[in-house]
Amino acid sequence: MSDWLPETPRNLAFPTTAYVTLAGADWLASASPHPEGMHMLWAERPTAPSVLPCGAVFDVINAPALFGRRMVDRLWSAGPGSGPVATHRGRILLFASPGTAQRLPALLAWEEWGSAVPHLLCHGSGDAVTVPPLHPRPATARPGTARAAGAGRGRAVGHPAEGAEPGDPAASTGSRWLVAPDVRDPWLPGPDVLLWACVRAARGALGADQETARPHQEPAVHTADTALTGG
């Protein structure tokens, strides 16, 4: 299973836009029972996150930040790419085809690497998720920020929180798009593709842990050899 990848469309370039297009907004709004109301809400509060139901247009797989980023990296480096991806409150939200939330946990339960995958929150029919603003507030530096950063005492100019005003919902939730919706009918990964990404991410994490532990083990072995030889 870990070396098998379903035949799916592959996009070679990792998208970098963090802004939802008009077509992407239409797709997001179609998940709501009142699409026009969503467009009105976004027009009135363009920098505020919003809540959309899952199950009809998309499901969402909610992963811990580090593991979720590994999944996205695998999807784009060796897989078919991903659908829209967002970050919210320190977790990664991967938008998937409807039905994935129900099917993926069952596939993980049968997968030999399933136990190495951290707990995923699978949002499907009957659930709702918070999605980032269509257009986050532009980042602007506060007076003296550049001077403070140059002195090593302040945050770098352009930090996502720099341009946020007090009470800005997007700033308080840490909600933004990593791969923003940009078409009216985006391709969404299904449970088989996300299972493949989970396995690859879990195997990669294990390899990274072993590489981290190795430098700590080698000095200990060298010390023991020295003691035995009297060197």
Secondary structure per residue as TSV (DSSP state, phi and psi in degrees):
chain	resnum	aa	ss	phi	psi
A	1	M	-	360.0	-39.4
A	2	S	T	-67.3	-21.1
A	3	D	T	-104.4	6.5
A	4	W	-	-104.3	132.4
A	5	L	-	-127.3	123.5
A	6	P	-	-58.8	151.9
A	7	E	-	-76.1	103.4
A	8	T	-	-136.2	160.8
A	9	P	-	-59.0	141.3
A	10	R	-	-120.3	129.9
A	11	N	-	-108.1	124.0
A	12	L	-	-82.0	-25.4
A	13	A	S	-97.5	128.0
A	14	F	-	-73.0	121.9
A	15	P	-	-69.3	143.3
A	16	T	-	-115.6	-5.9
A	17	T	-	-69.3	139.4
A	18	A	-	-110.7	12.9
A	19	Y	S	-117.9	135.0
A	20	V	-	-79.8	131.8
A	21	T	-	-79.5	172.4
A	22	L	H	-62.0	-41.2
A	23	A	H	-64.6	-40.0
A	24	G	H	-64.3	-37.2
A	25	A	H	-65.8	-37.7
A	26	D	H	-62.1	-40.3
A	27	W	H	-65.2	-46.8
A	28	L	H	-59.2	-45.6
A	29	A	H	-62.9	-28.6
A	30	S	T	-65.9	-16.5
A	31	A	T	-75.1	-19.7
A	32	S	S	-87.6	147.0
A	33	P	S	-68.1	-12.3
A	34	H	-	-131.6	76.0
A	35	P	H	-58.7	-40.7
A	36	E	H	-64.1	-35.7
A	37	G	H	-64.7	-35.4
A	38	M	H	-65.6	-41.7
A	39	H	H	-63.1	-38.1
A	40	M	H	-66.3	-41.2
A	41	L	H	-62.5	-44.1
A	42	W	H	-66.1	-34.1
A	43	A	H	-67.8	-37.0
A	44	E	H	-79.6	-34.1
A	45	R	-	-133.0	72.5
A	46	P	T	-67.7	-19.5
A	47	T	T	-104.4	11.2
A	48	A	S	-100.5	138.8
A	49	P	-	-63.3	161.6
A	50	S	E	-137.6	167.2
A	51	V	E	-114.1	131.2
A	52	L	E	-130.6	145.6
A	53	P	E	-77.5	151.0
A	54	C	-	-102.1	170.0
A	55	G	S	106.7	-32.1
A	56	A	S	-99.1	-51.5
A	57	V	S	-97.6	-34.4
A	58	F	-	-156.9	157.7
A	59	D	E	-108.3	167.2
A	60	V	E	-132.5	129.8
A	61	I	E	-102.8	120.0
A	62	N	E	-105.5	111.6
A	63	A	E	-118.9	154.3
A	64	P	E	-56.1	149.4
A	65	A	H	-54.4	-53.4
A	66	L	H	-65.7	-45.7
A	67	F	H	-66.7	-39.4
A	68	G	H	-61.9	-40.8
A	69	R	H	-65.6	-36.3
A	70	R	H	-64.1	-39.7
A	71	M	H	-61.2	-46.9
A	72	V	H	-63.0	-42.0
A	73	D	H	-59.9	-44.1
A	74	R	H	-65.3	-40.0
A	75	L	H	-60.9	-36.6
A	76	W	H	-91.5	-26.1
A	77	S	H	-86.5	-33.3
A	78	A	T	-134.7	2.0
A	79	G	S	-120.9	-156.6
A	80	P	S	-87.2	2.7
A	81	G	-	93.5	-168.9
A	82	S	-	-136.2	171.3
A	83	G	S	-85.3	-162.2
A	84	P	-	-57.7	145.2
A	85	V	E	-136.5	136.1
A	86	A	E	-132.8	164.2
A	87	T	E	-120.3	137.3
A	88	H	E	-148.9	121.9
A	89	R	T	52.1	43.7
A	90	G	T	77.4	13.1
A	91	R	E	-126.2	160.7
A	92	I	E	-102.7	130.6
A	93	L	E	-108.8	113.9
A	94	L	E	-103.1	118.7
A	95	F	E	-79.2	128.8
A	96	A	E	-129.6	169.6
A	97	S	-	-67.7	148.6
A	98	P	T	-55.9	138.9
A	99	G	T	98.6	-15.9
A	100	T	H	-64.2	-38.3
A	101	A	H	-61.1	-31.1
A	102	Q	H	-83.9	-35.7
A	103	R	H	-85.1	-37.3
A	104	L	H	-59.8	-45.6
A	105	P	H	-58.5	-36.6
A	106	A	H	-67.0	-39.6
A	107	L	H	-65.9	-40.2
A	108	L	H	-64.4	-33.7
A	109	A	H	-65.6	-27.6
A	110	W	H	-92.8	-14.8
A	111	E	S	-81.1	135.1
A	112	E	T	-64.5	-26.4
A	113	W	T	-91.2	3.5
A	114	G	G	-59.5	-33.6
A	115	S	G	-69.4	-19.3
A	116	A	G	-87.0	-4.9
A	117	V	S	-89.8	126.7
A	118	P	-	-64.9	164.7
A	119	H	-	-60.8	125.1
A	120	L	-	-105.9	138.7
A	121	L	E	-94.0	118.7
A	122	C	E	-107.9	112.8
A	123	H	E	-101.7	116.4
A	124	G	-	-130.9	-145.7
A	125	S	T	-55.7	129.8
A	126	G	T	92.9	-9.9
A	127	D	-	-103.2	166.0
A	128	A	E	-139.7	151.2
A	129	V	E	-129.8	154.4
A	130	T	E	-88.6	126.6
A	131	V	E	-110.2	151.2
A	132	P	-	-66.8	167.5
A	133	P	-	-61.9	155.1
A	134	L	S	-65.0	-43.5
A	135	H	S	-133.1	100.3
A	136	P	-	-62.1	153.0
A	137	R	-	-59.3	131.9
A	138	P	-	-58.3	139.1
A	139	A	-	-78.7	127.8
A	140	T	-	-131.6	146.5
A	141	A	-	-81.5	141.5
A	142	R	-	-79.4	156.8
A	143	P	T	-55.2	130.9
A	144	G	T	85.4	-2.3
A	145	T	H	-64.3	-45.1
A	146	A	H	-62.6	-42.1
A	147	R	H	-64.4	-41.9
A	148	A	H	-66.7	-39.5
A	149	A	H	-65.1	-38.9
A	150	G	H	-64.0	-28.2
A	151	A	T	-86.7	-2.1
A	152	G	T	81.5	15.7
A	153	R	S	-112.1	-10.9
A	154	G	S	-122.2	175.3
A	155	R	-	-80.4	156.5
A	156	A	-	-68.5	148.6
A	157	V	T	-62.1	136.7
A	158	G	T	95.4	2.1
A	159	H	-	-56.3	138.9
A	160	P	T	-51.8	-26.8
A	161	A	T	-88.9	-4.5
A	162	E	T	-65.2	-39.1
A	163	G	T	-91.4	1.0
A	164	A	-	-76.2	135.9
A	165	E	-	-87.8	158.6
A	166	P	T	-55.6	132.4
A	167	G	T	85.6	2.3
A	168	D	-	-65.2	116.9
A	169	P	H	-60.7	-37.0
A	170	A	H	-63.9	-36.6
A	171	A	H	-69.2	-38.0
A	172	S	H	-72.9	-25.9
A	173	T	H	-98.8	-10.8
A	174	G	T	59.4	42.7
A	175	S	-	-104.0	122.0
A	176	R	E	-157.0	162.4
A	177	W	E	-87.0	135.8
A	178	L	E	-96.2	-41.6
A	179	V	E	-128.9	101.7
A	180	A	-	-81.9	147.4
A	181	P	-	-62.4	131.3
A	182	D	-	-132.8	-0.5
A	183	V	S	-134.6	165.1
A	184	R	S	-75.0	-25.2
A	185	D	S	-136.6	73.0
A	186	P	-	-68.6	150.2
A	187	W	-	-72.4	135.1
A	188	L	-	-122.5	134.2
A	189	P	-	-68.6	147.3
A	190	G	-	-98.3	-173.9
A	191	P	H	-63.9	-33.6
A	192	D	H	-67.6	-41.8
A	193	V	H	-66.6	-42.2
A	194	L	H	-71.5	-30.3
A	195	L	H	-62.6	-45.2
A	196	W	H	-57.9	-44.2
A	197	A	H	-65.5	-38.6
A	198	C	H	-62.2	-44.9
A	199	V	H	-64.9	-45.2
A	200	R	H	-62.0	-42.1
A	201	A	H	-65.9	-40.0
A	202	A	H	-66.0	-42.4
A	203	R	H	-65.4	-39.1
A	204	G	H	-65.6	-38.3
A	205	A	H	-65.9	-39.2
A	206	L	H	-65.0	-42.2
A	207	G	H	-62.9	-39.9
A	208	A	H	-65.0	-39.2
A	209	D	H	-64.8	-39.3
A	210	Q	H	-67.6	-38.3
A	211	E	H	-66.9	-35.1
A	212	T	H	-68.9	-37.7
A	213	A	H	-74.8	-28.6
A	214	R	H	-59.8	-46.0
A	215	P	H	-61.8	-26.0
A	216	H	H	-80.0	-25.7
A	217	Q	H	-81.6	-37.2
A	218	E	H	-60.8	-44.9
A	219	P	H	-60.5	-35.0
A	220	A	H	-66.1	-40.7
A	221	V	H	-65.7	-41.5
A	222	H	H	-62.0	-40.1
A	223	T	H	-63.9	-42.1
A	224	A	H	-65.4	-41.2
A	225	D	H	-62.9	-39.1
A	226	T	H	-65.0	-39.0
A	227	A	H	-66.7	-38.4
A	228	L	H	-70.6	-35.3
A	229	T	H	-90.5	-8.5
A	230	G	T	75.6	16.2
A	231	G	-	-80.4	360.0
